[in-house]
Amino acid sequence: MLGCGDVGFTLASKLKGRGAELVIVDQDEEKVRQLKGMGYNAIVGNFCQTDVLKQAGVENAEVVLILTSNFRTIERALGAINQLKLELKIDPVVVARVSDEAEVPEVKKFGASEAIPLTEILANFTLKKFEELTAMAKEKKLGALLRGFSGKMAIVLQTNPDPDSIASGVALKRYLGTLGIDSDIVYDGEIGHQQNRALVNLLNIELRHTLLDDVKFEEYDAFALVDVATHANCALPKDAVPTIVIDHHSVPSGEVKARYQDITTVGATATLLTNYLRYAGIELDGSIATALAFGILTDTMNFTRGATPLDFDAFEYLRRFINVEQLAKLQSPAVSPDTLDVLARAIRASKLKGGYLIANVGFVKDRDAIAQAADHLLRREGTMTVLVYGIVQDAVYVSARTSDIRLHLGKVLKEAFEEIGSAGGHPTMAGATIPLKAFGRTTDKRILKGAVERGVGLKFLEVVGVVKPKPKR
């Protein structure tokens, strides 16, 4: 590092924290003395001179950072480095800080591998700090609200909670616990997918099912919705107003009713809860950190869907606490025989038309096997969009996946099925639930399967424009 002003020192401390082997060269003797006192490898000298650069060990450097703001000094330093490249037969990456964008081409012409304008450095730094400060402010606001609370809180998850929802609920329970607030994590529907069940079992997470555990909402003094923002997709009674809503799904503000609301567009609600624990100074144990990391990975599909810098930053923070062995088990759980059977049926029944693959798997025991079949079939050659559906007890469950950026599956499924059931989801992943009675009153399984095929598979192809709708009689 050539030159160590305010920007240089901030960067030096970050590099040192990450274990980088760093040598600092600066002309200010007092500054070098202070740097040495803080444990840095620093030398005094004019880094525009080749002998000083040799003294600093430039022949071993992989990267050279020129952090002076003086253009003439940058030019002279690059000249010295170019001379040593020839003399010592070295070729380090050389990065120079410049005052503005206009100087970038010229500095590169003098031999810099890359040039970063100070304005860009400051803008990125300010943006990152603003995001951190915003997260800190939210934690302070929530903490202030809860410090006057006495009673028991129900943390209500979305119906059929996924890893992001479960992990976020666990993290909020931990947050409340540090404030002396007792809470239960409550859900309705099912813990489906093997990954979801593995998360609950492996990390010994306590959840209360609204029916199986005879949950009475009137016994609670307050409610928190996590990874869900309205009554539409959770068990919270319509007349119960939540105190807290923390979610990452986009929802019209008028639909959210809560004293405290944090609806932030990030890849996972687990990212938001990570920051509440982080900025409250709450120590993370391996299980909670692993659950939160798994929640981020699953909801962002390993950072390939909807991930933001906040998600990357939260995951980076969690990394030091994660139980790597547990995380590996969560990412590759055992597959049940029922799931394999449904997958085999989906493969046999699949019909491909114009990049759209449709599969009716008939009667199914485990509704989550339908979603897993959809995940698998999207990998089939020539397939851009998958729709798998089947009958589970008294409802038809639909699961859709796509790699086609032109589609928003959540909107497509809403258009197709909202009139006869419930539907929605992300642009690339969505689902629907349709009561079986919407397809007639017959008990003949063969007739019922055909009615479902016309009402679901054909309807979907009509909405996406693959087939023309039949004229209504």
N, C-alpha and C positions, 0 to 999 in steps of 0.2 A: 504494500500500500504506500503510494507516493503522495505524501501530504496527509495531515490528520487534523482537519478542522472539526466543526461540530458534526457535519454529515459523516466525515470519516470516522470519528470516534464512535458514533452510533452504530455504524456498519461494523467497525472493529469489534465492538462488544458482542454484536450478534454472531459474527464469525467465530469469535473465541468461544462463545456459548455452544456452538455446534461442533467444536473440536477441530477447527481448521488450523493448520500450521501457518502462522501469520508473522510477517516481518514488516514493521512500519519504518519509513524513512521520512524525517522532517528536519528542517533547518533550525527550528526553535529548540535551543538546548534545555530550557526550563520545561517545555512540554514533553520532551523526550525523557527527562528525569522523572516527571510525574507518571508517564506511561510505564516506565520500568518499575516504578514503585507499585503499580497496579498489576504487575506480572506480565506485561507485554514485552515481546522481543522488539526493541526499538533502537534505532541508531540515528545519530546526528549527521547531517550532511546535505549537500546539494544534489538532489536526485537527477539533475540534468547532466551530471558528470559520470562517465563510465566507471571510474574507479570506485565511486560510492555505490553504484548499482552492483558491482562485483562484490563489494564488502557485504552488501545486503543479501548476497546469495542468489542473484537473479538467474544464474544458470540452472537453478533447481526449481524455479517458479513455474507453476502451471498457468497462473493468472497474474497479471500485473494491473493494478487499479491506480489510475492517475486521478487524484481527487482535488487537485488545485483548481481554482476558478479562473486563473490567469491564462489567457489563450496563448500568449507568447511562451510562457513556461511549459505549457502542454506541448507546444511545437518542439521546443528544445529537448524535452524529456523523450519524446517519440524519436527524435534524431539519435539520441544516445542509445535508446533501446534497439533501433534499427542497426546501428553500428555493431552492437553486441550480438545481435542475431547472426550476423555474418561471421564475426570473430569467434564466437563460442558455439556456432552451429546449433542454436536454440530457436524455438518458435512458440513462445507463450501466447496465450490469448491476452490481448491488451485492451482494456476498457478505459475510456476517458470520460470524465465529467465535463460538460460544456455549458455555457451560459444559456444558449437558446438553440432552437431547431436549425437555424441558418448555418451554424458552425459545424453541424454533423458531417456533411459531405467533405468539407475541407479537412477535418481531423482524420477522417477515414483515408483520405488521399495521402496524409502524412504517415499512415501505417497502423492506425488504430483498428482493431478487429471490430469494435463497437463503440459508439459514443452515445451517452445518455444526457439529454438536456436537464439542467437543474430544475426547470419548470416541471418536467415530467416526474423527477424524483420527489419534488415537493408535493405535487398533485397526488401521486400514489400514496405517499406517506400520510398526507392530510386525510385522504379518503379512508385509508385503513384505520387511522386514529379516530376518525369520525364514527366509523362503524363500531369500534371498540367502545367509544364513549357513549354511543347510543345504547349498546347492550348493557353497559354499566348503569346508565340512567334508568333503564327498564327494571333492572334488578333492584335498584334502590327504591323505586316506586312500588314494586310488588312487596318488598320487605316492609316498607312503611305501612302499607295497607294491612298486612297480616300481623304485624306486631301488636295490634290492638284486638286481635281475634281470640275468642275463647269458645271452644266447642269442637265438634268433630266434622271433618270435611270428606265428602265423597269425590274421588277423582274419577270422572266418567270418561271411558274410552269410546272410540267409534265402534259401531256394530261390527262383529267379526274382526277384532283388532289384529293389526299386522305388527311386525317387529318394531317399526318406528313408533307406533301408538303405545305398545307395551313398554318399551324402553323409556319413552317420555313420561309415562305414568309413574314408573319406578323412580325416575329422577325427581319428579315433583314431590313424591312421597318423602324422599330423602331430604329435599329442601324444606318441606313443611316440618319434618321431624326436628331439624336443627332449631326451629322456632318454637318447639314444644307443642306443635299442633298434631293431634292424632288424625289419621286418615285411612280410608280404605280405597283400593283400586277396584272399580266396578265396571263390568261390561255385560253386553248381551250378545246373542248370536253364538258363534262357535270360535274356538281357537283351532283354526283349520290347518293349513299347510304344515308339513313336517318341520319346517324351519321355525314356525311360530311355536309349535309344541316343544321343540327342542330348546328354544329360548326359555320358556317357562320352567321346563323340567331341569335343565342343566344348571340354571342360575337360581333355582328354588324360589321363584317369584310367586308371591301370594296375590291371587286375584279372586274377586267375588263375582259369581255369575248371578244376575238379577233373579233368575227363576230357581236355579239349583241350590243357591245359598239363601233363598228367601229374603232378598234384600228389600228393606222397607225405607224408601227415600225420606219419609217423614222423620226418621230417627237422626238424620244428619242436619247440621246447622248451616252448612254452606256447600256449594258444589263448584267443581272445577272441570271444565271441558278441555281435554288434551287431544290434539291431532284431530279435532272436530270442533266446529264453531257454532253449530245450531242444533236444535232438537231433531232435525230431519234424519240424522244418521247415527243416533245413539239412544240409550235407554232413558235418558233424563225426562221425567214427566213434563208435559207441555206447560203446566202451571208453575214449574220450578224455574226460577231465574238464576243462572250461574253467577257466582261471584267473580270467577276467573275464566278466561278463554285464552288458550295458547295454541296456535295452529299455523300451519304453513300453506294451507290451501286458500286460494283466492275466493273470497266471499263478499257479496255486496254489504257494505258497512251497515246499512239499515236493517239487515237481518240478524246482526249480532247484538245480543243484549247481555251485558256484563259490566260490573263495576271496573274490572281491569281487563283490558283486551290487548293481546299481542298477536297480531296476524301479520307475519313478515314473510315475504316471498323468498324462501330459501328451498333447498332440496329436501329437507327433512325437519320435522318438528324436534327431533333429537338434537339437532344443531342448536336450536333456541334454548332447550333445557340444559345442554352442556354449558352454555354461557351463563345461565342463571346460577348454576353451581360454581362455575369458575369465578365469577365476579363477586359472589357472596363469600368466597374464600373457603368453600366447603371441600374438605378432603375427599377425593374419590377413591373408592375401593375398586379392585379389579373387576368384580362382577358388574357393577353399574357402568363403569367405563366400557367394558366389553359389550354390554347391552346397547349403550348409546352408539358406539362405533358400528355395531351390526345394524342398528336402525338407520343410520346415515347411509351405509353401504347398500342396503336393500332398497330404500326409497329413491336413491339416486342411481340405482342399477350400476353400482361400482363407479360412480361419478360420470356416467355417460348420459344421465337424464336429469336436467333441471338443476345441476349442481352450481353453486355460486361460490365466490371467494370465502364467504362465511362458513360454508360447509367444509371446504378444504382446511380452513383455519381451525375449526372445531375438531376435526378429525386429527389434525396434527397435534393439538393439545392433548387429546385422549390417548394418543399412541403410547405415551410414557407409562400409562396405567393399565393398558389392555393386557388381558390374559390371552396370549397368542394361541395357546393350545385350545382354550375354550372357543375362541373365535373360529378356528379352523373346523371344529366339530359342528358349530352352528351353520357354517357355510356349506357343509357337505353332510347333511343328516341322512340316515337310512331311509330308503323309499319303501313304502308299504306294498304288500301284494295287491291291494285294491287299486292303488295308484297305477301300478304297472298294467293291471287289467284294463283300466280306463284308457290309458295311453295306447295300448294295443288296439282297443276298439276305435279310438279316435283316428289312428293311422289307417285302419281298414275302411272306416266310413268317410274319410276325408275326400272332398271334391274340390278341385282347383279350377278357378275360372278367372282369367285375366289378372292373376297375381293374388286373388282372394281365395283363401282356403277355408272351407266350411266343413264342420264335423259335428254330426248329431250322435252323441254317445249313448242315447237311450236312458235307461234307469240306472241310477248311480247311488251308492251308499254314502260316499265321502264327497261332498260338494267341492272340496278344495282340490280334488284330483282333476276337476275340469280346468281350473286355472293352470295347474302344472302341465296338463296336456297342451294347453294353448302356448305356454312358454316353449315347450319342446318343438311343436310343429312350426313355429316361426323360423326355425333353423332350416326347414326343408327348402331345397333348391327351387328357385322360381317363385317363392312365396314372399309377399310383402305385407299381407294382412291376414290374420287368423281369427276365426270366430268358432269357438267350441261351446256347445250347450248340451244340457242333459236334465233329466227329471230326478229331483231329490225329494222324496216324500210328497208334499203337496205344492211344490213350486218348481218352476223351470229356472235353472241358473245358467247365466250366459257369461262367458269370459272372452275378451277380445284383446289382441296384441297387434301392433303394427310397427314397421320400420319406414313407413311412407310419411314423409314430413308434410305432405299436402293434407293429410287427414288429422282431425281432432276426434279421436275415438269416443271420448266422453260426450261430446256434442252429438256425434252420429248415433250412439246408443240411446241418448235422450230422445232424439227425434224419432227413432224407430220404436221405442218401447215405453216411453213415459206415460202414454195414455192407458196402457194396460198393466203397468207395473212400475218399478223404480229402477232408474238407470243413471249412470254418470261415471266420471273418472278422469284420468289424465289424457293428454293428447296421444300417448303411445300405449296406454293400458287402461282398460275400462271394463265394467261389468254391469249386469242387470239381473233383477229378480222379478219373475212374473208368476203370479198365482196360477196354479194349474186350472182353476175354474175358468180362466180367460179363454181356454181352448175348447170349451164345451163340457158337458156333463158325462160323457161316455166313460165306462170303466174298462173298455176293451183296449188293451195295451197297444195293439198294432194300430188301431184307428187313432188313438191318442198320440202315438209317436209321429204319425203322418201329419196330424193337425199341428203339432209343435214344429215340425219341419217346415210347413208352409208359413206358420205364423212368426217364426224366428229367423231361420236361415234365408228363406226367400224374401222376407221383409227387409232384412239387412242388405241384401244384394240390390233391392229396389232403391233403398235410401242412398247407397253409395253410387248408384247409377250404372251398375253392371247389367241389370236386367230392367226392362220397362215394366212399370206397374200395370197390373191387369185392371181394365175399366170396371168401376163399381157397378153392380146390378141395381 
